[in-house]
Amino acid sequence: MADLITVENLINLVMLCFLQAVLGFDNLLYISIESQRAPVAKQKSVRRWGILIAVALRVVLLFTMIQLIDAMADPFVILDYPGIIEGGVNFATCVFVIGGAFIMYTAIKEIRHMLSIEHLGHDVEGKSGKSAMQVVILIVIMNLIFSFDSVLSALAITDVFPILAFAIILSGVAMLFLAETVTTFLEKNRMYEVLGLFILLIVGVVLLGEAGPAAAHAMHDDSLQIKVFGTDIIPMSKSTFYFSVVVLVAVEIIQSGYSRKLNAERKALQDHR
């Protein structure tokens, strides 16, 4: 135990907590949005149990990945179709492709659902169309998909399991405290739910980009980099991702303020008449 309390491990723990907080925001956003599909009386319980089960499974996933990371690194398929698609495919590649595609599908499906609403008030009541168990299972599955990104990133910092596990547990506690705040905000400001879904859409794109160099990074072999029509599939940089999110949020805030101003001017004009 004393061996764990070192300056290096403490620095790694701080970095991991920051990493989990940054990478976990989109996860928390998904939990807050998806939990509203459960019966209203059970939404709080759904968020709590969804997060607790998912964090426990994330620790199990972390332990499994540490044990099998070398075995999963080798590409099991080499794509060799020059000018069309080239590169290596390993386990991480599949995780990023499936996870990214599923997240994008979820975001697009919810956006289409919003556009198909005929009566907004009726939809608020109709959001409880899924059972609490269905929503908990969805939250756990999605949390595990999000986990691959954060777990793979965490393993790049350290492979000391107790430090990694402690950072994950701390992030889970933070999500438990923040889930209610995020959900309450979205309920009072429903236009930001649309914003959140578009952020999830970008997250899906980010994960798809991570699939490109997954095998190449694992094997330290640039020839395994996935290329489509001769172009490297490269991940979006974190700075670009966060800049995109900031721009989306800024546009929504400015647009909301401008809409309020226009409504106030119209009301004042009607009162004057």
TISE-113327 format. One record per residue (C-alpha): x, y, z. Coordinates in Angstrom, 2 decimals, padded with zeros to 5 digits, m for minus. Example, Ala and Ser with C-alpha at 12.3 -4.5 7.8 and 13.67 -1.06 7.14 Angstrom:
BEGIN
<r u="012.30" v="m004.50" w="007.80"/>
<r u="013.67" v="m001.06" w="007.14"/>
END
This chain:
BEGIN
<r u="000.00" v="000.00" w="000.00"/>
<r u="002.82" v="002.36" w="000.87"/>
<r u="004.28" v="001.77" w="m002.58"/>
<r u="001.20" v="003.37" w="m004.12"/>
<r u="001.65" v="006.66" w="m002.24"/>
<r u="004.32" v="008.22" w="m004.42"/>
<r u="004.63" v="011.62" w="m006.05"/>
<r u="004.35" v="010.04" w="m009.50"/>
<r u="001.15" v="008.16" w="m008.61"/>
<r u="m000.39" v="011.26" w="m007.02"/>
<r u="000.35" v="013.31" w="m010.14"/>
<r u="m001.08" v="010.53" w="m012.29"/>
<r u="m004.21" v="010.43" w="m010.09"/>
<r u="m004.76" v="014.18" w="m010.53"/>
<r u="m004.30" v="013.87" w="m014.30"/>
<r u="m006.65" v="010.89" w="m014.45"/>
<r u="m009.35" v="012.69" w="m012.45"/>
<r u="m009.11" v="015.63" w="m014.85"/>
<r u="m009.22" v="013.26" w="m017.83"/>
<r u="m012.27" v="011.42" w="m016.45"/>
<r u="m014.04" v="014.72" w="m015.80"/>
<r u="m013.40" v="015.99" w="m019.33"/>
<r u="m014.22" v="012.72" w="m021.12"/>
<r u="m017.12" v="012.00" w="m018.76"/>
<r u="m019.11" v="015.15" w="m019.55"/>
<r u="m020.60" v="013.72" w="m022.75"/>
<r u="m021.43" v="010.55" w="m020.81"/>
<r u="m023.21" v="012.57" w="m018.12"/>
<r u="m025.05" v="014.49" w="m020.82"/>
<r u="m026.31" v="011.23" w="m022.35"/>
<r u="m027.42" v="009.92" w="m018.94"/>
<r u="m029.34" v="013.13" w="m018.23"/>
<r u="m031.11" v="013.03" w="m021.61"/>
<r u="m031.84" v="009.29" w="m021.69"/>
<r u="m033.12" v="009.14" w="m018.08"/>
<r u="m035.99" v="011.44" w="m019.09"/>
<r u="m037.37" v="008.55" w="m021.20"/>
<r u="m038.14" v="006.61" w="m018.02"/>
<r u="m041.35" v="007.04" w="m015.95"/>
<r u="m041.16" v="010.44" w="m014.22"/>
<r u="m041.38" v="008.99" w="m010.71"/>
<r u="m038.40" v="006.70" w="m011.36"/>
<r u="m036.05" v="009.02" w="m013.25"/>
<r u="m033.90" v="009.90" w="m010.23"/>
<r u="m033.55" v="006.23" w="m009.27"/>
<r u="m032.74" v="005.33" w="m012.89"/>
<r u="m029.88" v="007.86" w="m013.00"/>
<r u="m028.49" v="006.67" w="m009.67"/>
<r u="m028.57" v="002.95" w="m010.44"/>
<r u="m027.44" v="003.47" w="m014.03"/>
<r u="m024.35" v="005.34" w="m012.86"/>
<r u="m023.54" v="002.94" w="m009.98"/>
<r u="m023.80" v="m000.21" w="m012.12"/>
<r u="m021.92" v="001.41" w="m014.98"/>
<r u="m019.04" v="002.57" w="m012.74"/>
<r u="m018.72" v="m000.94" w="m011.24"/>
<r u="m018.64" v="m002.47" w="m014.73"/>
<r u="m016.13" v="000.17" w="m015.85"/>
<r u="m013.72" v="m000.96" w="m013.11"/>
<r u="m014.18" v="m004.58" w="m014.25"/>
<r u="m013.63" v="m003.48" w="m017.85"/>
<r u="m010.47" v="m001.64" w="m016.83"/>
<r u="m009.06" v="m004.71" w="m015.08"/>
<r u="m009.90" v="m006.91" w="m018.09"/>
<r u="m008.31" v="m004.49" w="m020.55"/>
<r u="m005.11" v="m004.26" w="m018.51"/>
<r u="m004.85" v="m008.06" w="m018.61"/>
<r u="m005.69" v="m008.41" w="m022.31"/>
<r u="m004.37" v="m005.18" w="m023.84"/>
<r u="m001.36" v="m006.87" w="m025.44"/>
<r u="m003.48" v="m009.69" w="m026.89"/>
<r u="m005.98" v="m007.21" w="m028.34"/>
<r u="m003.30" v="m005.02" w="m029.90"/>
<r u="m002.52" v="m007.33" w="m032.82"/>
<r u="m004.61" v="m006.59" w="m035.90"/>
<r u="m006.80" v="m009.55" w="m036.85"/>
<r u="m007.64" v="m008.14" w="m040.28"/>
<r u="m005.34" v="m006.33" w="m042.72"/>
<r u="m007.25" v="m004.32" w="m045.30"/>
<r u="m005.28" v="m004.13" w="m048.54"/>
<r u="m007.34" v="m002.52" w="m051.27"/>
<r u="m005.09" v="000.29" w="m052.59"/>
<r u="m006.96" v="003.44" w="m053.44"/>
<r u="m010.10" v="002.21" w="m051.67"/>
<r u="m009.34" v="001.13" w="m048.09"/>
<r u="m006.09" v="000.12" w="m046.41"/>
<r u="m004.85" v="m000.48" w="m042.87"/>
<r u="m005.12" v="m002.78" w="m039.89"/>
<r u="m008.18" v="m003.60" w="m037.78"/>
<r u="m007.84" v="m004.68" w="m034.16"/>
<r u="m010.19" v="m004.89" w="m031.19"/>
<r u="m009.93" v="m001.16" w="m030.38"/>
<r u="m010.76" v="m000.30" w="m034.01"/>
<r u="m014.02" v="m002.27" w="m033.77"/>
<r u="m014.91" v="m000.68" w="m030.43"/>
<r u="m014.45" v="002.84" w="m031.78"/>
<r u="m016.38" v="002.14" w="m035.00"/>
<r u="m019.30" v="000.40" w="m033.30"/>
<r u="m019.38" v="002.86" w="m030.40"/>
<r u="m019.14" v="005.92" w="m032.64"/>
<r u="m021.81" v="004.64" w="m035.03"/>
<r u="m024.16" v="003.77" w="m032.16"/>
<r u="m023.76" v="007.17" w="m030.51"/>
<r u="m024.41" v="008.94" w="m033.82"/>
<r u="m027.47" v="006.74" w="m034.43"/>
<r u="m028.81" v="007.56" w="m030.95"/>
<r u="m028.34" v="011.32" w="m031.44"/>
<r u="m029.91" v="011.33" w="m034.93"/>
<r u="m032.83" v="009.20" w="m033.74"/>
<r u="m033.59" v="011.59" w="m030.86"/>
<r u="m033.27" v="014.64" w="m033.12"/>
<r u="m035.72" v="013.08" w="m035.60"/>
<r u="m038.06" v="012.29" w="m032.70"/>
<r u="m038.04" v="015.96" w="m031.66"/>
<r u="m038.81" v="017.09" w="m035.21"/>
<r u="m041.76" v="014.66" w="m035.42"/>
<r u="m043.47" v="016.06" w="m032.31"/>
<r u="m046.89" v="017.51" w="m033.07"/>
<r u="m047.76" v="018.69" w="m029.59"/>
<r u="m044.83" v="019.64" w="m027.37"/>
<r u="m046.84" v="019.44" w="m024.18"/>
<r u="m048.02" v="015.93" w="m025.03"/>
<r u="m044.43" v="014.81" w="m025.67"/>
<r u="m043.32" v="015.86" w="m022.21"/>
<r u="m045.79" v="013.40" w="m020.74"/>
<r u="m044.99" v="010.82" w="m023.42"/>
<r u="m041.32" v="010.76" w="m022.63"/>
<r u="m041.92" v="007.97" w="m020.13"/>
<r u="m042.46" v="005.46" w="m022.93"/>
<r u="m039.63" v="003.18" w="m021.78"/>
<r u="m039.56" v="001.17" w="m018.59"/>
<r u="m037.07" v="002.09" w="m015.89"/>
<r u="m035.19" v="m001.19" w="m016.47"/>
<r u="m034.87" v="m000.51" w="m020.21"/>
<r u="m033.41" v="002.93" w="m019.56"/>
<r u="m030.98" v="001.62" w="m016.91"/>
<r u="m029.76" v="m001.07" w="m019.35"/>
<r u="m029.30" v="001.56" w="m022.10"/>
<r u="m027.39" v="003.85" w="m019.74"/>
<r u="m025.11" v="000.99" w="m018.64"/>
<r u="m024.42" v="m000.09" w="m022.24"/>
<r u="m023.70" v="003.46" w="m023.39"/>
<r u="m021.53" v="004.09" w="m020.33"/>
<r u="m019.42" v="001.08" w="m021.26"/>
<r u="m019.11" v="002.34" w="m024.84"/>
<r u="m017.99" v="005.74" w="m023.56"/>
<r u="m015.66" v="003.92" w="m021.14"/>
<r u="m013.43" v="002.54" w="m023.89"/>
<r u="m012.39" v="006.06" w="m024.84"/>
<r u="m011.58" v="007.10" w="m021.28"/>
<r u="m010.07" v="003.74" w="m020.28"/>
<r u="m007.79" v="003.57" w="m023.33"/>
<r u="m006.74" v="007.18" w="m022.70"/>
<r u="m006.15" v="006.45" w="m019.01"/>
<r u="m003.95" v="003.46" w="m019.80"/>
<r u="m001.71" v="005.83" w="m021.75"/>
<r u="m000.99" v="007.65" w="m018.47"/>
<r u="m000.41" v="004.71" w="m016.11"/>
<r u="m001.07" v="000.99" w="m015.80"/>
<r u="m001.29" v="000.96" w="m011.98"/>
<r u="m004.72" v="m000.59" w="m011.45"/>
<r u="m005.53" v="000.85" w="m007.96"/>
<r u="m004.80" v="004.40" w="m009.17"/>
<r u="m006.91" v="003.91" w="m012.30"/>
<r u="m009.77" v="002.33" w="m010.34"/>
<r u="m009.76" v="005.11" w="m007.73"/>
<r u="m009.94" v="007.78" w="m010.44"/>
<r u="m012.91" v="005.99" w="m012.06"/>
<r u="m014.74" v="005.69" w="m008.72"/>
<r u="m014.17" v="009.41" w="m008.03"/>
<r u="m015.60" v="010.27" w="m011.45"/>
<r u="m018.64" v="008.08" w="m010.68"/>
<r u="m019.24" v="009.93" w="m007.39"/>
<r u="m019.00" v="013.24" w="m009.25"/>
<r u="m021.54" v="012.03" w="m011.84"/>
<r u="m023.95" v="011.03" w="m009.05"/>
<r u="m023.81" v="014.55" w="m007.62"/>
<r u="m024.00" v="016.36" w="m010.98"/>
<r u="m026.63" v="014.21" w="m012.75"/>
<r u="m029.55" v="015.92" w="m010.99"/>
<r u="m028.19" v="019.40" w="m011.72"/>
<r u="m027.67" v="018.69" w="m015.42"/>
<r u="m031.10" v="017.03" w="m015.75"/>
<r u="m032.91" v="019.87" w="m013.95"/>
<r u="m031.20" v="022.42" w="m016.20"/>
<r u="m032.23" v="020.51" w="m019.34"/>
<r u="m035.83" v="020.25" w="m018.12"/>
<r u="m036.01" v="024.03" w="m017.57"/>
<r u="m034.15" v="024.84" w="m020.80"/>
<r u="m035.33" v="022.26" w="m023.32"/>
<r u="m033.63" v="023.98" w="m026.25"/>
<r u="m030.29" v="022.92" w="m024.72"/>
<r u="m031.35" v="019.28" w="m025.07"/>
<r u="m031.04" v="019.76" w="m028.83"/>
<r u="m027.60" v="021.26" w="m028.27"/>
<r u="m026.65" v="018.25" w="m026.16"/>
<r u="m027.72" v="015.85" w="m028.89"/>
<r u="m025.58" v="017.65" w="m031.47"/>
<r u="m022.63" v="017.45" w="m029.07"/>
<r u="m023.24" v="013.69" w="m028.81"/>
<r u="m023.26" v="013.58" w="m032.63"/>
<r u="m019.81" v="015.19" w="m032.67"/>
<r u="m018.62" v="012.71" w="m030.01"/>
<r u="m019.64" v="009.89" w="m032.37"/>
<r u="m017.56" v="011.46" w="m035.14"/>
<r u="m014.61" v="011.77" w="m032.73"/>
<r u="m014.81" v="008.06" w="m031.86"/>
<r u="m014.96" v="007.09" w="m035.54"/>
<r u="m011.80" v="009.13" w="m036.09"/>
<r u="m010.09" v="007.30" w="m033.22"/>
<r u="m010.58" v="004.03" w="m035.12"/>
<r u="m008.19" v="005.09" w="m037.88"/>
<r u="m004.87" v="004.91" w="m036.02"/>
<r u="m005.91" v="002.40" w="m033.32"/>
<r u="m003.96" v="m000.56" w="m034.72"/>
<r u="m001.06" v="001.64" w="m035.89"/>
<r u="m000.57" v="003.13" w="m032.41"/>
<r u="m000.84" v="m000.26" w="m030.70"/>
<r u="001.78" v="m001.89" w="m032.94"/>
<r u="003.88" v="001.25" w="m033.56"/>
<r u="003.52" v="000.59" w="m037.28"/>
<r u="002.35" v="003.48" w="m039.47"/>
<r u="001.50" v="001.07" w="m042.29"/>
<r u="m001.49" v="m000.11" w="m040.23"/>
<r u="m003.03" v="003.38" w="m040.31"/>
<r u="m006.47" v="003.07" w="m041.92"/>
<r u="m006.82" v="004.97" w="m045.20"/>
<r u="m010.03" v="005.47" w="m047.17"/>
<r u="m009.61" v="006.50" w="m050.81"/>
<r u="m005.96" v="007.25" w="m050.05"/>
<r u="m006.74" v="009.61" w="m047.15"/>
<r u="m005.71" v="008.84" w="m043.56"/>
<r u="m008.56" v="008.54" w="m041.07"/>
<r u="m007.24" v="010.62" w="m038.20"/>
<r u="m008.89" v="011.51" w="m034.88"/>
<r u="m010.22" v="014.98" w="m034.21"/>
<r u="m007.92" v="016.77" w="m031.79"/>
<r u="m009.33" v="017.39" w="m028.31"/>
<r u="m008.79" v="021.14" w="m028.75"/>
<r u="m010.87" v="021.11" w="m031.96"/>
<r u="m013.60" v="019.11" w="m030.23"/>
<r u="m013.82" v="021.48" w="m027.27"/>
<r u="m013.66" v="024.52" w="m029.56"/>
<r u="m016.61" v="023.09" w="m031.53"/>
<r u="m018.57" v="022.55" w="m028.32"/>
<r u="m017.82" v="026.08" w="m027.11"/>
<r u="m018.96" v="027.52" w="m030.47"/>
<r u="m022.21" v="025.51" w="m030.34"/>
<r u="m022.92" v="026.68" w="m026.79"/>
<r u="m022.07" v="030.29" w="m027.66"/>
<r u="m024.36" v="030.23" w="m030.71"/>
<r u="m027.22" v="028.80" w="m028.62"/>
<r u="m026.78" v="031.41" w="m025.88"/>
<r u="m026.60" v="034.31" w="m028.36"/>
<r u="m029.54" v="032.99" w="m030.37"/>
<r u="m031.64" v="032.54" w="m027.21"/>
<r u="m030.83" v="036.06" w="m026.07"/>
<r u="m031.63" v="037.49" w="m029.51"/>
<r u="m034.95" v="035.59" w="m029.62"/>
<r u="m035.91" v="037.02" w="m026.22"/>
<r u="m035.03" v="040.50" w="m027.44"/>
<r u="m037.16" v="040.10" w="m030.59"/>
<r u="m040.10" v="038.76" w="m028.58"/>
<r u="m039.84" v="041.70" w="m026.19"/>
<r u="m039.79" v="044.17" w="m029.10"/>
<r u="m042.83" v="042.49" w="m030.71"/>
<r u="m044.71" v="042.55" w="m027.40"/>
<r u="m043.84" v="046.22" w="m026.87"/>
<r u="m045.02" v="047.01" w="m030.42"/>
<r u="m048.32" v="045.18" w="m029.86"/>
<r u="m048.88" v="047.00" w="m026.54"/>
<r u="m048.18" v="050.32" w="m028.25"/>
<r u="m050.83" v="049.59" w="m030.85"/>
END
